[in-house]
Amino acid sequence: MKNTETQRTVPDDRLVQALFELRDALVNASLLLQDIEFQIDLARRMEAARDSNALIERVRSF
């Protein structure tokens, strides 16, 4: 019976290690996506600020 327990431990250890690696990869992917989202949001906010400033200047010129 002890031999069976030993045989199960090896695949279980590999599974646990693989799950940890998967978790780490998913966390890294999530962080990268948040960075990308921030960069896109920053670009959109800058564009909106330029557009609104141009509109304000246009209204002031009337």
C-alpha angles and dihedrals in degrees: 000000000000090000090058091052090052091050091052094048095062097056090040090054090049091049092050091048091048091050091051090050091048091050091051092048092050092049090051091048090050092051091049091050090051090052091050091047090051092051092049091047091049091052091049092049091050090049091049091050091051091048094048092046090051090049092049091051090048091052092047091053091062 
